[in-house]
Amino acid sequence: MQRRLLALGIVLVVAIALAYVYVSRRPDLAGGTSAPAASAAAPAGAVLSQRPVAVVTAPVERIPLAVRIEAVGTARANEAVEITSKATNLITAVRFSEGQQVKRGEVLVELDGAQARADLTAAQAALKESQSTFKRSQDLYARQALSESQLEQIEATLIANRARVASAESRVADTVIRAPFNGRVGLRRVSVGSLVNPGTVITTLDDSSVIKLDFDVPESFVSVLEPGQSVAATSIAYPGKVFEGRVMSVDSRVDPVSRSVTVRAGIPNQDGQLKPGMFMAVQLSREPTPALVVPESALVPERGNVYVFVAADGVATRRQVTPGRREPGRVELLAGVEAGERVVTEGTQKIRDGSPVSEAVSQAADAG
């Protein structure tokens, strides 16, 4: 009996101890103030989160903005060609010097033409015989001594022989390679006695009186590009010298990868200082035009798009915009804002769409 009472007492002690531990871990059951304090702190935090965020704003201004585009390009000859042979043949004479200025039609290279001239002589003899035969056949046909079908056959032979003569004359002409346009020849890559094949480069010919300068411009400038605009180009080969030119044409397509368009400018090069293939820096300018401008710090790029926060009546509203021309410290917006609205320039990382804000005016922006 005593053992049972002892065991019962031990059980009661353990139960009381467990109850004490449980209550001590639950202050709300123990009469503590932690839970009420926490519940009281929640409304205070909610009030703090709705407090206006201090930001700096600047106005959207409509001002004249000049078009200044800087790019790099590659110089190309106005006309350029590799001089080659149409057929496999031996070179018998070279009629040009390296770097020589030549005129259109001037002989550059002569090839072996013995076989071509022999073929031409044979074709001319056959043609002469066909002409005589056809003339006699016409007389016989007029006296009804020759049928119409026979006359047509003789006439067909005459036409075929004329074609053979034309073909032979063409082969003879191909043995003399002439300059296709005025220009300067490059290095000679063959010698007399060389056997050349179709496609073998004999030399190059470039018309560099005008240099074509190709350069890429971002698609945001497409609307302001047009033929006739002035360009200024420089080259490291001539420090301090500026080569003036004008836009000749703008490519009809925008590259879908680089989002740029190729512009071609023409630069006079009568003195021959510029060479095809030269690397040049180019600046394109145009008369100022009105534009909506904001400080560059107002732009918020996100996932390929660009946004600004417009502050009005103590609330910041996020808007998607389309950037255009740029100048140091400011950028043109083509869409998304209106003149006179104010955009957040400092504090954009602390706000979201619809956040309450407290504006501080950017004096530098307003003064500008």
Secondary structure, DSSP 8 states (H G I E B T S, - for coil): -HHHHHHHHHHHHHHHHHHHHHHHT-HHHHT-SHHHHHHHHHHHHHHHHTS-EEEEEEE-EEEEEEEEEEEEEEEEEEEEEEE-BSS-EEEEEE---TT-EE-TT-EEEEE--HHHHHHHHHHHHHHHHHHHHHHHHHHHHHTT-S-HHHHHHHHHHHHHHHHHHHHHHHHHHTTEEE-SSSEEE------TT-EE-BT---EEEEEEEEEEEEEEEEGGGGGG--TT-EEEEE-TTSTT--EEEEEEEEEEEE-TTT-EEEEEEEEE-TT--S-TT-EEEEEEEEEEEEEEEEEGGG-EEETTEEEEEEEETTEEEEEEEEEEEEETTEEEEEES--TT-EEEEE-GGG--TT-BEEEEE-HHHHH-
